[in-house]
Amino acid sequence: MAGPATIFDLQSTSRTGPRTYWEKIFLFAVGALSSTIMLKIGAVQVLEVIYLIQIVVILTQVVRADGKVTVFRPLAHIGIYFAWFCTASLVLAVAAVRFDFYLPDDLSLLKRPILITLSRIIELTANVTMMLYLADQFRRYPGKARFTMRVFFWTGVASGVYSIVTYPLDVAGIISLGSYLDTHRLRGFYNEGGPWGLYLLTVVSVGYVLDRLKWESRPRIWIGWAIVAAVLPGSASKAAAVAVPIFLLLTGLFARSLATRILVLAGLAVLTLTVYRALGAGAIFRTYLKSSDIYERESHRHEHDSNFVVGRVAGLFIVPRMVAAHPLTGIGWGNYGLLRNSPEYRGASAWGDGDDDPGLGIAGLTADLGLPLLGFLVICLAMPFVTLRPLKVPGYIIGMALLQPTVHLCGAQLNLTYPWVVTSFALGLAFWWIRAARPSALPVSS
């Protein structure tokens, strides 16, 4: 009879890196394909398909072990939080069928009430499962962490090179690849510059950890950073501009040393003021608020402008109305586009696309989930950091666990894969560090 399967295993005993072809393909895909949402099979990201294949591999190993598994307790604890969140989301989605939905004639089956929530839950479950799976791999086999982190970093750098190389084609009016719009805004392998800017911040952070662990030569790291620094302003990512001070604020508040806290917070105050003035952030924020205030009237004048009738400006007007109407239970995860045209929320504004998303990240989910469940989601996203903070691990490793909450607060959608991958780096490296120092210090339960 087969022995217990250790969740999660890649069929390798190597501590130096991936050994089988599938390991190399899978880990390379994780590091490279998390840089884009453009590669899809239908509506499903290619990396999500690869995740599904890997989940089948894991289940096969469990079956071969006669269902006997060994679970690393700290990672399982994080997974339980997300399981409760998914369960609550489904319950609220079922309760939301009482609403009068506005369903487009061409709406696909998977975007209908309850089914759209189930699809979001499946996406989240895949991301969480792979985050925990990768974290377990990285804590036991640091060579795999090094391999994947290097792919992640250099793919991010490559996306910057891609924008630079294809920029002249956009300026010449030939084709828009790594840049777009009349302003030739850079976007790398993404569809827009804003999300790409957030992604580049994680690339810089992963590069910093690679440098501190001496897993990549410093001259190469600096070359990569120089390329990212050159293209990041071209993304015109307001989300990235907001994410930097938020990340520094969080790392400063949770620093172990009081002197470090004071230094970081003082530097943050100076940086925030400088960025605020340089970018005219106040004017941008006031423009959004003004657009929201006059949205009902102006939406009819711009009814063919998708940047106004749907998206963030519309969300700033509609989401607060939804929250005011259903603060405790929300409207159901994924139902925003199906209810945004209801007169109760739309008011007298123009009719919008039924596939609309407010583009406000976690703030936009307030309408879907309600305030209590949104608060629990924030706790779930913070659990990796909460788990790692008491450990005697370098701050630059634990700090990576704050990147995911930061990018989601600044507008990144939950179905993006790269934030989960970065968190897996933080979890895996932290527990590997402890394991290397004290092999018997970590709890494992059957």
Buried (B, 14 or more C-beta within 10 A) or exposed (E): EEEBBBBBBBEBEBEEBBBEEBBBEBBBBBBBBBBBBEEEEEEEBBBBBBBBEBBEBBEEBBEEBEEEBBBBEBBBBBBEBBBEBBEBBBEBBEEBEEBEBBEEEEBEEEBBBBBBBBBBBBBBBBBBBBBBBBBBBBBBBBBBBBBBBBBBBBBBBBBBBBBBEBBEBBEEEEEBBBBBEEEBBBBBBBEBBBBBBBBBBBBBBBBBBBBEBEBBEEEBBEEBBEBBEBBBEBBBBBBBBBBBBBBBBBBBEBBEEEEEBEEBBEEBEEEBEEBBEEBEBEEEEEEBEEBBEEBBEBBEEBBEBEEBBBBBBBBBBBBBBBBEBBEEBBBBBBBBBBBBBBEEBBEEBBBBBBEBBBBBBBBBBBBBBBBBBBEBBBEBBBBBBBBBBEBEBBBBBBBBBBBBBBBBBBBBBBBBBBBBBBBBBBBBBBBBBBBEEEEEEBEEEE
